[in-house]
């Protein structure tokens, strides 16, 4: 995703090590925003996640864990800041589960269970206010540097 041309020019003026530090800060901010959005069960466009398929023999009144409760932890939601990019990714074996939900793919329900096509639930993505938050972080970093 490209930033505004005037911000790209300002970022080109600082060194690669400082750009990498800034990218890591941006990635950390974005991870927090992603975690809050996942906890609220919302796609990046603001629509709610598709509800879970009802179980056949689920006990009445049983409380289930929220979807993706573990995926949104820092153990799985990893960040990386490089001079040319800020990266947020889901790590480890959880990445397969996240990919199935992110793109609405088919997967086995259990170890020997049936195949099920999961509805698309966008776990990671750029939400409405994310670009503004990134631009604000860049401006704050550059203004603190100028002082």
C-alpha positions as CSV (number, residue, x, y, z in Angstrom):
1,X,0.0,0.0,0.0
2,X,1.5,3.3,-1.0
3,X,1.6,6.4,1.1
4,X,1.0,9.9,-0.1
5,X,3.9,11.1,-2.3
6,X,4.8,13.9,0.1
7,X,5.3,11.4,2.9
8,X,7.4,9.2,0.7
9,X,9.7,12.1,0.0
10,X,10.1,12.8,3.7
11,X,10.8,9.2,4.4
12,X,13.5,9.0,1.7
13,X,15.4,11.8,3.5
14,X,16.1,9.6,6.6
15,X,18.5,6.7,6.8
16,X,17.6,3.0,6.5
17,X,18.1,2.2,10.2
18,X,15.8,5.0,11.3
19,X,13.2,3.9,8.6
20,X,13.4,0.4,10.0
21,X,12.8,1.6,13.6
22,X,9.8,3.7,12.3
23,X,8.5,0.7,10.4
24,X,8.6,-1.4,13.6
25,X,6.7,1.2,15.5
26,X,4.1,1.4,12.7
27,X,3.8,-2.4,12.7
28,X,3.4,-2.5,16.5
29,X,0.6,0.2,16.3
30,X,-1.1,-1.7,13.4
31,X,-0.9,-5.0,15.4
32,X,-2.7,-3.4,18.3
33,X,-5.4,-2.1,15.8
34,X,-5.7,-5.5,14.2
35,X,-6.0,-7.2,17.7
36,X,-8.8,-4.8,18.7
37,X,-10.6,-5.4,15.4
38,X,-10.3,-9.2,15.6
39,X,-11.5,-9.1,19.2
40,X,-14.6,-7.1,18.0
41,X,-15.1,-9.8,15.3
42,X,-15.0,-7.3,12.4
43,X,-13.7,-7.5,8.9
44,X,-11.4,-4.5,7.8
45,X,-14.4,-2.9,6.0
46,X,-16.4,-2.8,9.3
47,X,-18.8,-5.7,8.6
48,X,-19.1,-8.4,11.2
49,X,-17.6,-11.9,10.7
50,X,-19.8,-14.6,9.4
51,X,-21.2,-16.4,12.4
52,X,-20.0,-19.9,13.2
53,X,-21.9,-22.9,11.8
54,X,-24.2,-24.3,14.6
55,X,-23.1,-27.6,16.0
56,X,-25.4,-30.5,15.8
57,X,-25.2,-31.7,19.3
58,X,-24.0,-28.7,21.2
59,X,-25.3,-28.4,24.7
60,X,-27.8,-25.5,25.3
61,X,-26.3,-22.5,27.0
62,X,-22.7,-23.5,26.4
63,X,-20.3,-20.6,26.3
64,X,-17.7,-20.9,23.5
65,X,-14.5,-19.0,23.1
66,X,-14.5,-16.1,20.7
67,X,-13.2,-16.8,17.3
68,X,-9.5,-16.2,16.8
69,X,-8.8,-15.5,20.5
70,X,-5.4,-17.1,20.2
71,X,-4.5,-15.8,16.8
72,X,-4.7,-12.3,17.9
73,X,-2.1,-12.8,20.7
74,X,1.5,-11.6,20.2
75,X,2.6,-15.2,20.2
76,X,1.0,-15.7,16.8
77,X,0.6,-12.2,15.4
78,X,4.2,-11.3,14.6
79,X,5.6,-8.0,13.4
80,X,8.7,-7.0,11.5
81,X,10.1,-3.6,10.6
82,X,12.4,-3.2,7.6
83,X,13.6,-0.1,5.9
84,X,11.2,-0.7,3.0
85,X,8.2,-2.3,4.8
86,X,6.3,-2.9,8.0
87,X,5.0,-6.5,8.1
88,X,2.3,-8.1,10.2
89,X,1.9,-11.9,9.8
90,X,0.5,-14.9,11.6
91,X,3.3,-17.3,12.4
92,X,3.6,-21.0,12.8
93,X,1.0,-23.6,12.3
94,X,-1.7,-21.1,13.0
95,X,-1.0,-19.5,9.7
96,X,-2.8,-22.3,7.9
97,X,-6.0,-21.8,10.0
98,X,-5.8,-18.1,9.4
99,X,-5.3,-18.5,5.6
100,X,-8.4,-20.8,5.4
101,X,-10.6,-18.2,7.1
102,X,-8.9,-15.2,5.4
103,X,-9.7,-16.5,1.9
104,X,-12.8,-18.7,2.6
105,X,-11.1,-22.0,1.6
106,X,-12.1,-25.5,2.3
107,X,-10.5,-27.5,5.1
108,X,-11.1,-30.6,7.3
109,X,-13.1,-29.8,10.4
110,X,-11.2,-32.3,12.6
111,X,-8.4,-34.8,12.2
112,X,-10.7,-37.3,10.5
113,X,-13.6,-35.0,10.0
114,X,-15.4,-33.9,6.9
115,X,-14.4,-31.1,4.5
116,X,-16.1,-27.8,5.1
117,X,-15.8,-24.5,3.1
118,X,-15.3,-21.8,5.7
119,X,-16.9,-18.4,5.1
120,X,-14.4,-15.6,4.3
121,X,-13.4,-13.8,7.5
122,X,-10.7,-11.2,6.9
123,X,-8.4,-11.6,9.9
124,X,-5.7,-9.2,8.6
125,X,-6.2,-6.2,6.4
126,X,-6.2,-2.4,6.2
127,X,-9.2,-0.9,7.9
128,X,-10.7,2.5,7.3
129,X,-8.6,4.6,9.7
130,X,-5.4,2.6,9.4
131,X,-3.8,4.8,6.7
132,X,-4.5,7.9,8.8
133,X,-2.9,6.3,11.8
134,X,0.1,5.4,9.8
135,X,0.4,9.0,8.4
136,X,0.0,10.4,12.0
137,X,2.8,8.1,13.3
138,X,5.1,9.2,10.5
139,X,4.4,12.9,11.0
140,X,4.9,12.5,14.8
141,X,8.2,10.7,14.2
142,X,9.5,13.3,11.8
143,X,8.4,16.2,14.0
144,X,10.1,14.7,17.0
145,X,13.3,14.2,14.9
146,X,13.2,17.8,13.8
147,X,13.2,19.1,17.4
